[in-house]
Amino acid sequence: MRRISLFITLLFFMLSCLSCRSSQTLDALQQQAYAAIEENNTENACQLILQAEALYPGELDSALYQLLLAQAKEDLEQAPVLAAYETLCRRGELDAAQLQTLGQHYQTQGDLLKARDLYELSLRRENHEEVYALLQNLTIPFDQEDAALQTYLLQAASAASEERMSDLISLLQSAEWLNAAMPSTGAGGRFYETEEKGTRIRIAAELTDQTPVTTVWLLTSERIEKSICISPQAISLITAPIHEGTYHGAASAEILEISSGTFYHIDANLQHDLFSGSAIFQLFSVAPAETAAECWQHREDTPTGTFSGSFSEDGHPQAQQQSAEDAVVVGYDGSNEKYLALHIPEGLSAQDGVSIFWLPAAKVWEGQ
């Protein structure tokens, strides 16, 4: 009933007062509203606020807008309530909860960019798990982003699809990209997507322990995914079929560990992200260079080592050679004298199946 009453009141005042703005000044209407508040006549105060808003949109005192919001109970489907929220937002006077409410309204209406910006602003004011979760589940279409970032997104998608890795690395490690694409909250991520010629493209710009990591996924209609992950520590390119949200089938990977100057090329069969059957690991030395893009280009032509591995269906290597406590042997060279050992990630053990993610590789996107 309150919603209908407010709407009818607003409609009445808009129709009856359009021709009499000069006879009812903003000051006069506001003073009448404040007088009604003094008399505890909240209903009359709200009617006066609606009348003033109809004649002087966006010009009322903030206290009157806040009173209207308190009475409307967050019903943003009403035009004057939405207008009050937006006016207070422009003035920087919404609290974290109100910013979340306005953001959820925009999200429901499909204006995802406005929603994300408000969620981030809310999170900067108050660290709230619910708002953080809303952000991490919000993906912005390329065409909703501002023109500058949309240009960067399209450039990244083009370079990734054509595997112009040096161009892609240079772009995603540039100050322009990091300033435009990374979340403004200092944590979490921003997520973008589009579709071109049947290929879904998703880009995640994430801050992990204050470290910027950008991942680009391209998923074809045949469910083949190309996944490229770029961070200050490592760069990876994985191509594999997707099944039930995991890598499953014949896969190839190229991975650069920047700190060690080691480049891996891997051909393997994966079963739900785990190595299964035979796998070939080739290691290359990388010539020193000033940038990661140059490091990717300047690997030696001849591998410094080639190692053959064999894995059970649950990802356990068949090699018997013992390694360090924090590593597992995954393959031997042709002489069976040298072996390749992978470090066990934190939280796992030698009893766990060896996953493609033991290497500095991109996380999987389920493509849903």
C-alpha positions in Angstrom: 0.0 0.0 0.0 2.8 2.4 0.9 4.3 1.8 -2.6 1.0 2.6 -4.3 0.5 5.6 -2.1 3.9 7.1 -2.9 3.4 6.5 -6.6 0.0 8.1 -6.7 1.2 11.0 -4.6 4.2 11.6 -6.9 2.0 11.4 -10.0 -0.5 13.9 -8.5 2.2 16.4 -7.7 4.0 16.1 -11.0 0.7 16.7 -12.9 -0.5 19.5 -10.7 2.7 21.4 -10.0 4.5 21.4 -13.4 3.2 24.8 -14.1 3.7 26.3 -10.7 7.4 25.8 -9.9 7.9 29.6 -9.4 5.1 29.8 -6.9 6.5 27.1 -4.7 10.2 27.6 -4.0 12.5 24.8 -3.0 13.3 26.6 0.2 9.6 26.9 1.1 8.9 23.2 0.4 11.9 22.1 2.4 10.9 24.3 5.3 7.4 22.8 5.3 8.9 19.3 5.2 11.2 20.0 8.2 8.2 21.5 10.0 6.2 18.3 9.4 9.2 16.3 10.8 9.3 18.5 13.9 5.6 17.6 14.4 6.4 13.9 13.9 4.1 13.9 10.8 6.3 11.7 8.7 3.7 11.0 6.1 3.1 14.7 5.4 6.9 15.2 5.3 7.3 12.5 2.7 4.5 14.0 0.6 6.3 17.4 0.7 9.6 15.7 -0.2 8.0 14.0 -3.2 6.4 17.3 -4.3 9.8 19.1 -4.0 11.6 16.3 -5.9 9.0 16.5 -8.7 9.6 20.3 -9.1 13.4 20.4 -8.2 14.8 16.9 -9.0 18.1 16.2 -7.3 18.2 19.5 -5.5 16.8 18.6 -2.0 18.8 18.5 1.3 20.4 15.1 1.9 18.6 14.7 5.2 15.2 14.8 3.4 16.3 12.2 0.9 17.5 9.9 3.7 14.1 10.3 5.4 12.4 9.2 2.2 14.7 6.2 1.9 14.0 5.2 5.5 10.2 5.3 4.9 10.4 3.5 1.5 12.2 0.4 2.9 14.6 0.1 0.0 11.8 -0.1 -2.7 13.9 1.1 -5.6 11.2 0.2 -8.1 9.6 3.5 -7.2 11.1 6.3 -9.3 11.5 8.9 -6.5 13.2 6.4 -4.2 15.7 5.4 -7.0 16.2 9.1 -7.7 17.0 9.7 -4.0 19.5 6.9 -3.9 21.2 8.1 -7.1 21.4 11.7 -5.8 22.9 10.7 -2.5 25.3 8.4 -4.4 26.5 11.3 -6.6 27.0 13.3 -3.4 29.0 10.4 -1.8 26.6 10.1 1.1 25.4 6.5 0.9 26.7 4.1 3.5 28.1 0.7 2.6 24.8 -1.1 3.0 23.0 1.5 0.8 25.6 1.2 -1.9 25.1 -2.6 -1.9 21.3 -2.1 -2.2 21.7 0.3 -5.1 24.2 -2.0 -6.7 21.9 -5.0 -6.5 19.1 -3.0 -8.1 21.4 -2.1 -11.0 22.5 -5.8 -11.3 18.9 -6.9 -11.5 18.3 -4.3 -14.2 21.3 -5.7 -16.2 23.6 -2.6 -15.6 26.5 -4.8 -14.4 29.2 -2.1 -14.7 27.4 0.3 -12.4 26.7 -2.6 -10.0 30.4 -3.6 -9.8 31.6 -0.1 -9.3 29.1 0.3 -6.3 30.1 -3.1 -4.8 33.7 -2.1 -5.0 33.0 1.3 -3.4 31.0 -0.4 -0.7 33.8 -2.9 0.0 36.3 -0.1 0.3 34.2 1.5 3.0 33.4 -1.7 4.9 35.0 -5.2 4.4 31.9 -7.3 4.0 32.0 -11.0 2.9 28.6 -10.8 1.2 29.7 -7.9 -1.0 33.0 -9.6 -1.8 31.0 -12.7 -2.9 28.8 -10.6 -5.1 31.9 -9.1 -6.8 33.5 -12.5 -7.4 30.4 -13.8 -9.1 29.9 -10.8 -11.3 31.1 -11.0 -14.9 31.0 -7.9 -17.1 30.4 -8.2 -20.9 33.1 -6.5 -22.9 30.6 -4.1 -24.4 29.5 -2.7 -21.0 33.0 -1.6 -20.1 34.2 2.0 -20.8 35.8 2.6 -24.1 39.4 2.5 -23.0 39.2 -0.8 -21.1 37.0 -2.3 -23.9 39.9 -1.6 -26.3 42.4 -3.3 -24.1 40.0 -6.3 -23.6 39.6 -6.7 -27.4 43.3 -6.4 -27.9 43.9 -9.1 -25.3 41.3 -11.4 -26.8 42.8 -11.0 -30.3 46.4 -11.6 -29.1 45.3 -14.7 -27.1 43.3 -16.3 -29.9 46.2 -15.8 -32.4 48.8 -16.8 -29.7 50.7 -13.6 -30.1 52.2 -14.2 -26.7 54.7 -11.4 -26.7 52.0 -8.8 -27.5 49.7 -10.3 -24.9 52.3 -10.4 -22.2 53.4 -6.8 -22.9 49.7 -5.7 -22.7 48.8 -7.6 -19.6 51.8 -6.4 -17.7 51.5 -2.8 -18.7 50.6 0.0 -16.2 47.7 0.9 -18.5 46.1 -2.6 -18.2 46.7 -2.9 -14.5 45.3 0.5 -13.7 42.2 -0.1 -15.9 41.4 -3.7 -15.3 42.4 -4.7 -11.8 39.9 -4.4 -8.9 40.0 -1.1 -6.9 39.6 -2.9 -3.6 43.1 -4.3 -3.4 41.9 -7.9 -3.4 39.8 -10.3 -5.4 39.2 -10.0 -9.1 37.3 -8.5 -12.0 35.9 -10.7 -14.6 35.0 -9.9 -18.3 33.5 -12.0 -21.1 32.4 -11.9 -24.7 31.8 -14.3 -27.6 33.2 -14.2 -31.1 32.4 -16.7 -33.9 31.3 -19.4 -31.5 34.3 -19.0 -29.1 33.6 -17.8 -25.6 36.3 -15.5 -24.2 36.7 -14.8 -20.5 39.3 -12.7 -18.8 40.0 -12.5 -15.1 42.2 -9.7 -13.6 42.9 -10.8 -10.1 45.0 -9.7 -7.1 46.4 -12.6 -5.2 48.4 -11.6 -2.1 48.7 -8.1 -3.8 50.2 -9.7 -6.9 48.4 -9.0 -10.2 47.5 -12.1 -12.2 45.6 -12.0 -15.5 44.1 -15.2 -17.0 42.5 -15.4 -20.5 40.3 -18.4 -21.4 39.1 -19.2 -24.9 36.5 -22.0 -25.1 35.5 -23.2 -28.6 32.2 -24.8 -29.5 34.0 -28.1 -29.6 34.9 -27.7 -25.9 38.6 -27.1 -26.5 40.0 -24.6 -24.1 43.0 -22.4 -24.5 44.1 -21.0 -21.1 46.8 -18.3 -20.7 47.9 -17.1 -17.3 50.3 -14.2 -16.8 51.8 -13.2 -13.5 55.1 -11.6 -12.4 56.4 -15.1 -11.4 55.2 -17.3 -14.3 53.5 -17.4 -17.7 51.6 -20.4 -19.0 49.7 -21.5 -22.0 47.6 -24.7 -21.8 45.4 -26.2 -24.6 43.1 -29.1 -23.7 39.6 -30.4 -24.0 37.1 -29.6 -21.2 34.9 -32.2 -19.6 32.8 -31.7 -16.5 34.6 -28.5 -15.8 38.1 -30.0 -15.9 40.9 -30.7 -18.4 40.3 -34.2 -19.8 42.1 -35.6 -22.8 45.2 -34.9 -24.9 46.8 -31.6 -23.7 49.8 -29.4 -24.4 51.3 -26.8 -22.1 54.0 -24.2 -22.4 55.1 -22.7 -19.1 57.8 -20.1 -18.2 59.1 -19.9 -14.7 60.5 -16.4 -14.8 62.6 -16.6 -11.6 64.5 -19.8 -12.6 64.7 -19.0 -16.3 63.2 -22.4 -17.1 60.7 -23.0 -19.9 58.6 -26.2 -19.9 56.9 -27.8 -22.9 54.6 -30.6 -22.0 52.6 -33.1 -24.1 50.4 -35.3 -21.9 47.1 -36.9 -21.4 45.0 -35.5 -18.6 42.1 -37.1 -16.7 40.1 -34.5 -14.7 43.2 -32.3 -14.4 45.5 -35.2 -13.3 48.3 -36.6 -15.5 47.2 -40.0 -16.8 49.2 -42.4 -19.1 52.3 -41.1 -20.8 53.7 -37.6 -20.6 56.7 -35.9 -22.2 58.3 -33.0 -20.4 60.9 -30.8 -22.2 62.9 -28.2 -20.4 64.6 -25.2 -22.1 66.9 -22.6 -20.8 65.8 -19.0 -21.3 68.2 -16.3 -22.2 68.3 -13.3 -19.8 66.1 -10.4 -20.9 64.7 -7.2 -19.5 61.0 -8.1 -19.9 58.9 -11.2 -19.5 57.7 -10.9 -23.1 61.4 -11.1 -24.3 62.0 -14.1 -21.9 59.1 -15.9 -23.6 60.7 -15.4 -27.0 64.3 -16.0 -26.1 64.3 -19.7 -25.1 67.0 -21.9 -26.5 66.1 -24.0 -29.6 67.4 -27.2 -28.1 66.0 -28.6 -24.9 68.3 -29.0 -22.0 66.4 -32.1 -21.0 63.6 -34.4 -22.2 61.9 -36.6 -19.6 59.3 -39.3 -20.2 56.8 -40.0 -17.5 54.0 -42.5 -16.9 51.1 -42.0 -14.6 48.2 -44.1 -13.2 44.6 -43.1 -13.8 44.5 -41.3 -10.5 47.6 -39.2 -11.3 50.3 -41.1 -9.4 53.7 -41.3 -11.2 55.1 -44.7 -11.9 58.7 -43.6 -11.3 60.5 -45.3 -8.4 63.4 -42.9 -7.9 63.1 -41.1 -4.5 63.4 -37.3 -4.5 63.4 -34.6 -1.9 60.6 -34.6 0.7 58.9 -31.7 -1.0 59.0 -33.1 -4.5 57.9 -36.0 -6.7 59.7 -37.6 -9.6 57.6 -37.5 -12.7 59.9 -38.7 -15.5 63.4 -39.9 -16.7 65.6 -38.9 -19.6 66.7 -41.4 -22.2 69.6 -42.7 -20.1 67.4 -43.3 -17.1 70.0 -41.5 -15.1 68.6 -38.0 -14.8 65.0 -37.4 -13.6 62.6 -34.5 -13.4 61.0 -33.8 -10.0 58.1 -31.4 -9.5 57.7 -29.5 -6.2 54.6 -30.5 -4.2 52.2 -27.5 -3.8 51.5 -26.3 -0.3 48.6 -28.3 1.3 49.2 -31.4 -0.8 51.5 -34.5 -0.3 53.3 -37.1 -2.4 50.2 -39.3 -2.0 48.1 -36.9 -4.0 47.7 -37.3 -7.8 49.9 -35.0 -9.8 47.8 -32.3 -11.4 48.6 -29.9 -14.3 48.2 -27.2 -11.6 51.3 -28.4 -9.8 53.1 -26.4 -12.4 52.7 -22.6 -12.5 49.6 -22.9 -14.7 46.3 -21.3 -15.1 43.3 -22.4 -13.1 40.5 -24.1 -15.1 37.4 -22.3 -16.2 34.3 -24.5 -16.3 32.8 -22.5 -19.1 29.4 -22.3 -17.6 
